[in-house]
Amino acid sequence: MPGSPKIEHKEILVRDCRVLEDGEETDIGNFRATMIEVDYSVPGASSYVLACQVNNNKPFRILYTGDLRFHGIKGTTIDDYVKAIGAGIDILICEGTRIDSD
């Protein structure tokens, strides 16, 4: 819109964007990220397991669930999802839309 404030960038921002397949892993800094496809109504919905090793201890694992419903077109079950994640999650980050609805 004419006369509206503009944000000027002094340098070009280059972002490291990656497309992952179900179960594929990639390194992001000190983390090893694994993409886990979820059965959801929106294509491309996914969960991520982030693993990081600290001071030569066992890997510390974080699970971000994304938005889970288990009623998409694939027919994935909760058992399929748990198997894909594996054992030993230390922190769970669970998305919660409509958390206050009945």
C-alpha positions in Angstrom: 0.0 0.0 0.0 1.4 3.4 -0.8 2.8 5.2 2.2 2.9 2.1 4.4 6.1 1.4 6.3 8.5 -1.1 4.6 11.0 -3.5 6.1 14.3 -3.3 4.4 16.8 -6.1 4.5 20.4 -5.2 4.3 21.4 -8.8 3.5 19.7 -11.6 1.7 18.4 -14.3 4.1 19.2 -17.8 3.0 17.3 -20.5 4.8 18.2 -24.2 4.9 14.9 -25.8 3.9 14.7 -29.6 3.4 12.0 -31.9 2.3 12.1 -35.2 4.3 10.5 -38.5 3.6 8.8 -40.6 6.4 11.5 -41.9 8.7 14.3 -39.9 7.1 16.9 -38.3 9.4 18.9 -35.1 9.0 21.2 -33.1 11.2 20.2 -29.7 12.4 23.0 -28.2 14.5 23.7 -30.6 17.3 20.4 -32.4 16.8 19.6 -35.4 14.8 16.0 -34.9 13.5 13.8 -37.8 12.3 10.6 -37.0 10.4 7.6 -39.2 11.2 4.6 -38.8 8.9 1.3 -38.6 10.7 -2.1 -39.7 9.4 -3.9 -36.4 9.3 -6.4 -34.5 7.1 -3.7 -32.2 5.8 -1.0 -33.6 3.5 2.5 -33.3 4.8 1.6 -33.3 8.5 4.4 -34.7 10.6 6.0 -35.3 13.9 9.6 -35.0 14.7 12.0 -36.8 17.1 15.0 -34.7 18.0 18.0 -36.5 19.5 21.1 -34.8 21.0 24.0 -36.4 22.8 25.3 -34.4 25.8 28.7 -35.1 27.4 28.9 -38.6 26.0 25.7 -39.6 27.8 22.9 -41.6 26.2 21.1 -39.5 23.5 18.5 -37.1 24.9 15.3 -37.4 22.8 12.5 -34.9 22.3 9.2 -35.7 20.6 7.1 -33.0 18.9 3.8 -34.7 18.0 2.5 -32.1 15.6 -1.3 -32.3 15.2 -2.4 -35.9 15.6 -5.8 -37.3 14.7 -5.3 -40.8 13.3 -8.2 -40.5 10.8 -6.5 -39.5 7.6 -6.5 -41.5 4.4 -3.6 -43.8 5.4 -5.2 -45.6 8.3 -2.2 -45.3 10.6 -2.9 -46.5 14.1 -1.5 -45.3 17.4 0.5 -48.5 17.5 2.1 -47.7 14.1 3.0 -44.2 15.5 4.5 -45.5 18.7 6.6 -48.1 16.8 7.9 -45.3 14.4 8.9 -43.1 17.4 10.8 -45.9 19.3 11.5 -46.0 23.0 13.0 -43.5 25.3 11.4 -40.1 24.9 12.7 -37.6 27.5 10.5 -34.6 26.6 7.1 -34.6 24.9 5.8 -31.4 23.1 2.2 -32.0 22.2 0.2 -29.7 19.9 -3.2 -29.0 21.3 -5.7 -27.2 19.2 -9.3 -27.2 20.5 -8.0 -28.4 23.8 -10.9 -26.7 25.6 -13.7 -28.2 23.5 -15.8 -31.2 24.5 
